[in-house]
Amino acid sequence: METKKIKQRKFHVKKGDNVKIIAGDDRGKSGKIISIISENNRALVEGINIVTKHIKPTAAKPNGGIEKKEAPIHISNLMLVDSGTGDAARTTKKAAKSKVEKTSKK
């Protein structure tokens, strides 16, 4: 029996990019991508899509409590922020000499 190889997906954003949210409750906000979850086409964005999680008391945290943390957001709801103008823009990839660069279409 063969094991299936997981195909690496390519996205228009990557870890460390500044993005703007274009849909959902946090529409209009912007932040930096912390990590990408490629299996679900989702990304964790710093300070966006904050949810509250109730923590049961344990030996490590005897009081338990309520914790706020970022939840993943779908990649289709993110748009890359252009570093020059600071606005959200569609991007293309252009081959320049030895590496590929992202450029905005505007």
C-alpha positions in Angstrom: 0.0 0.0 0.0 1.4 3.4 -1.0 1.3 6.4 1.1 -0.3 9.5 -0.5 2.0 12.5 -0.9 0.5 15.8 0.3 0.8 18.4 -2.5 2.2 21.7 -1.3 -0.3 24.4 -2.1 0.7 27.9 -3.4 -1.0 30.9 -1.9 -0.9 34.6 -2.8 0.3 35.4 0.8 3.0 33.9 3.0 4.1 34.0 6.6 5.3 37.5 7.6 3.2 39.4 5.0 1.1 42.4 6.0 -2.5 41.8 4.9 -5.9 43.5 5.0 -9.1 41.7 5.8 -11.6 42.1 2.9 -14.5 40.0 4.3 -16.0 39.0 7.7 -16.4 40.6 11.1 -12.9 42.2 11.0 -13.3 43.7 7.5 -11.0 46.7 7.0 -8.5 45.7 9.7 -4.9 44.8 8.8 -2.2 42.7 10.5 0.8 40.4 10.0 0.5 36.7 9.1 1.7 34.6 12.0 1.3 31.2 10.3 -0.4 29.4 7.4 -2.4 26.2 7.8 -2.3 24.8 4.2 -4.6 21.8 4.9 -7.5 24.1 5.5 -6.5 27.1 3.3 -6.4 29.3 6.4 -4.0 31.7 8.1 -3.5 33.1 11.6 -3.3 36.9 11.5 -1.9 38.9 14.4 -4.8 40.7 16.3 -7.5 39.5 13.9 -10.5 37.2 14.5 -10.0 37.1 18.3 -12.1 34.4 20.1 -12.5 33.6 23.8 -11.6 30.2 25.0 -12.7 28.9 28.4 -10.0 27.0 30.2 -10.8 24.3 32.7 -8.9 24.4 36.0 -5.8 22.0 36.0 -2.8 21.4 38.1 -0.8 23.9 36.0 -3.6 26.6 36.1 -5.6 26.0 39.2 -7.9 28.9 38.6 -8.7 28.2 35.0 -10.1 31.3 33.3 -10.9 32.8 30.0 -8.3 33.3 27.4 -8.4 35.4 24.2 -6.5 34.2 21.2 -6.5 34.5 17.4 -8.5 32.0 15.3 -7.6 31.1 11.7 -9.2 33.1 8.8 -9.7 31.8 5.3 -7.0 32.9 2.8 -9.6 34.1 0.3 -10.6 36.8 2.8 -7.0 38.3 2.9 -5.4 40.8 0.5 -1.8 41.7 0.4 -0.9 45.2 1.5 1.4 47.1 -0.9 4.6 48.2 0.9 4.9 51.4 -1.2 1.4 52.9 -0.9 0.1 51.0 2.1 -3.1 50.1 0.3 -4.4 46.6 -0.4 -3.7 45.6 -4.0 -3.9 42.6 -6.3 -0.5 41.1 -7.0 1.3 39.3 -9.8 4.6 37.4 -9.8 7.4 38.5 -12.2 10.7 36.8 -12.8 13.5 39.3 -12.3 17.0 38.0 -12.9 17.4 35.0 -10.5 14.3 35.3 -8.3 10.6 35.9 -8.5 9.2 39.1 -7.1 5.6 40.1 -6.2 4.4 43.3 -7.8 1.1 45.1 -7.4 -1.2 45.5 -10.4 -2.1 49.1 -9.6 
